[in-house]
Amino acid sequence: MLRNLSMGCHGDDVARLQRMLNARMPPTSAYLTVDRIFGPKTDCAVKDYQKVHHLKPDGIVGPRTRDALNTRLFLIEGTLYREMPAVARGARVATRTSRLLLAQAVSPSIGQSQPALKPPTLAPPAPPTGTTVLQLQPGITAQLPPWIFPPGQQPNTILQRSLQFAVVYKGGDHVGHIEAGAFVQVSSNSQSSPSDPKVSFTGGWQFVAADLIAPWKLPLLGWKFHPLSLVFQQTLVFNARPGSVQLGLSVGEQAQVDILGDRFGVVIGGAIGPTADLTNATITLGPNLAIGAVGTF
């Protein structure tokens, strides 16, 4: 006589129950480890199966639940049929059996030995695909007093108004994705002294380790906030007046708020790095802060 199975039971009949639940539950259900122990996961699977078959979800495998589990499926001439428990226990319907050809029984009933089932093989997720976008970025940069500056030259702060156009490759929108691209920029500077450049043209490239912290949505407004991205940038600057050429390297942090989806946002960031004046053979080292808008096309 078959015993009722419930939480705390263990043995070969529990292992057969676990295999049958794995075979009969939808693919989205959690796969049970066949460990011969009726634990919490097996209990949840039994209750889910009972709910699907309109049985009392008490987690006890009694006669009614066992009959539901023993209901077998047959593929008959390309059509899937369900065999009722009475047929599974040996009852025969001669007229139907004489007309139908059993092509395949999907699974044996409980109480019979059956081979162990392997976990379903899931296809690996598709790798994220990258996109190339155009960006237009107006902004204001404050070049703070440098920490290292040429002898005899007083440190000063320069406010720089700029307009940047960039072609950027984005390697996805997941946490820790990569962005890289080239840009050109025209800038107009506030002069603190006659030696400071008035107008400059910049070309360069940058590499961004974006979204090192997962972004989140701001309450009420629904804007998306990207708190941390690491930016590495190399630039070549031509200062129109006075004429000079500068080579710069910088590394910094950038935060962004998306206001109109991924089409328009506000960017704020800071960076530090050396700048080599190739014309005057001098090197400075200092930080800068920037704020601006960014439009993506």
Backbone hydrogen bonds, N-H to C=O, Kabsch-Sander energy under -0.5 kcal/mol:
donor,donor_aa,acceptor,acceptor_aa,energy
5,L,61,V,-1.6
8,G,38,F,-2.5
9,C,6,S,-2.2
11,G,36,R,-2.0
15,A,11,G,-1.7
16,R,12,D,-2.4
17,L,13,D,-2.0
18,Q,14,V,-2.5
19,R,15,A,-2.1
20,M,16,R,-2.3
21,L,17,L,-2.5
22,N,18,Q,-2.1
23,A,19,R,-1.8
24,R,20,M,-2.0
25,M,21,L,-2.3
29,S,26,P,-1.9
35,D,33,T,-1.7
38,F,9,C,-3.1
39,G,37,I,-1.6
43,D,39,G,-2.4
44,C,40,P,-2.3
45,A,41,K,-2.2
46,V,42,T,-2.5
47,K,43,D,-2.2
48,D,44,C,-2.4
49,Y,45,A,-2.3
50,Q,46,V,-2.5
51,K,47,K,-2.3
52,V,48,D,-2.1
53,H,49,Y,-1.7
54,H,51,K,-1.5
55,L,50,Q,-3.5
58,D,56,K,-2.4
61,V,5,L,-3.4
61,V,59,G,-0.5
62,G,60,I,-1.4
66,R,62,G,-2.7
67,D,63,P,-2.4
68,A,64,R,-2.1
69,L,65,T,-2.3
70,N,66,R,-2.2
71,T,67,D,-0.6
71,T,68,A,-0.7
72,R,70,N,-0.5
72,R,83,E,-0.7
74,F,81,Y,-2.8
75,L,104,Q,-2.1
76,I,74,F,-0.8
76,I,79,T,-3.7
77,E,75,L,-0.6
77,E,101,L,-0.6
79,T,76,I,-2.2
81,Y,74,F,-3.3
81,Y,79,T,-0.6
83,E,72,R,-3.3
83,E,81,Y,-0.5
84,M,82,R,-0.5
87,V,84,M,-0.8
88,A,84,M,-1.9
89,R,85,P,-1.7
90,G,87,V,-1.6
91,A,86,A,-2.1
94,A,92,R,-0.6
97,T,93,V,-2.8
98,S,94,A,-2.4
99,R,95,T,-0.7
99,R,96,R,-0.9
100,L,96,R,-1.9
102,L,100,L,-0.6
103,A,75,L,-1.5
103,A,101,L,-0.7
104,Q,75,L,-0.9
106,V,73,L,-2.6
112,Q,109,S,-1.5
122,L,120,P,-0.6
131,T,170,K,-2.4
133,V,168,V,-3.0
135,Q,166,A,-2.6
136,L,295,G,-2.3
137,Q,164,Q,-3.0
139,G,162,S,-2.1
140,I,291,I,-2.7
141,T,160,Q,-2.9
142,A,289,L,-3.3
143,Q,141,T,-0.7
143,Q,158,I,-3.1
144,L,142,A,-1.0
144,L,287,P,-1.2
147,W,285,L,-2.6
148,I,285,L,-1.8
153,Q,150,P,-1.8
154,Q,152,G,-0.6
158,I,143,Q,-1.9
160,Q,141,T,-3.3
160,Q,158,I,-0.6
161,R,159,L,-0.5
161,R,188,S,-2.8
162,S,139,G,-2.6
163,L,186,V,-2.0
164,Q,137,Q,-1.9
165,F,184,V,-2.7
166,A,135,Q,-2.5
167,V,182,A,-2.4
168,V,133,V,-2.7
168,V,166,A,-0.5
169,Y,180,A,-3.6
170,K,131,T,-3.5
170,K,168,V,-0.5
171,G,169,Y,-0.5
171,G,178,I,-3.2
176,G,210,A,-0.8
176,G,211,D,-1.6
177,H,174,H,-1.3
179,E,208,V,-2.4
180,A,169,Y,-2.0
181,G,206,Q,-1.9
182,A,167,V,-1.4
183,F,204,G,-2.4
184,V,165,F,-2.3
185,Q,202,T,-2.7
186,V,163,L,-1.9
187,S,200,S,-2.7
188,S,161,R,-2.9
189,N,198,K,-2.7
190,S,159,L,-2.6
192,S,190,S,-0.6
196,D,193,S,-1.8
198,K,241,R,-2.4
200,S,187,S,-2.0
201,F,238,F,-2.5
202,T,185,Q,-3.2
203,G,236,L,-2.1
204,G,183,F,-2.0
205,W,234,Q,-1.9
206,Q,181,G,-2.4
207,F,232,F,-3.0
208,V,179,E,-3.5
209,A,230,L,-2.7
210,A,177,H,-2.0
210,A,208,V,-1.0
212,L,228,L,-2.3
213,I,228,L,-0.7
216,W,225,F,-1.7
218,L,223,W,-3.5
221,L,219,P,-2.9
222,G,218,L,-2.0
224,K,258,D,-1.5
225,F,216,W,-3.1
225,F,223,W,-0.5
226,H,224,K,-0.5
226,H,256,Q,-3.5
229,S,254,Q,-1.1
230,L,209,A,-2.1
231,V,252,G,-2.8
232,F,207,F,-3.0
233,Q,250,S,-2.6
234,Q,205,W,-2.5
235,T,248,G,-2.5
236,L,203,G,-2.7
237,V,246,Q,-3.2
238,F,201,F,-3.0
239,N,237,V,-0.6
239,N,244,S,-2.8
240,A,199,V,-2.7
240,A,238,F,-0.6
241,R,199,V,-0.7
244,S,239,N,-1.3
246,Q,237,V,-2.8
247,L,276,A,-2.8
248,G,235,T,-2.4
249,L,274,P,-2.2
250,S,233,Q,-2.2
251,V,272,I,-2.2
252,G,231,V,-2.5
253,E,270,G,-2.0
254,Q,229,S,-2.2
255,A,268,I,-3.0
256,Q,226,H,-2.2
257,V,266,V,-2.5
258,D,224,K,-3.2
259,I,257,V,-0.6
259,I,264,F,-2.1
260,L,264,F,-1.9
263,R,260,L,-2.1
264,F,260,L,-0.6
265,G,294,V,-2.0
266,V,257,V,-2.1
267,V,292,G,-3.0
268,I,255,A,-2.4
269,G,290,A,-2.4
270,G,253,E,-2.2
271,A,288,N,-2.1
272,I,251,V,-1.9
273,G,286,G,-1.3
275,T,284,T,-2.9
276,A,247,L,-3.3
277,D,275,T,-0.6
277,D,282,T,-3.2
278,L,245,V,-2.0
278,L,276,A,-1.0
279,T,245,V,-1.0
281,A,277,D,-1.2
282,T,277,D,-1.3
284,T,275,T,-2.5
285,L,148,I,-1.9
286,G,273,G,-1.4
288,N,271,A,-2.1
289,L,142,A,-2.0
290,A,269,G,-2.6
291,I,140,I,-2.2
292,G,267,V,-2.5
293,A,138,P,-2.2
294,V,265,G,-2.3
295,G,136,L,-2.5
296,T,263,R,-2.7
297,F,134,L,-2.8
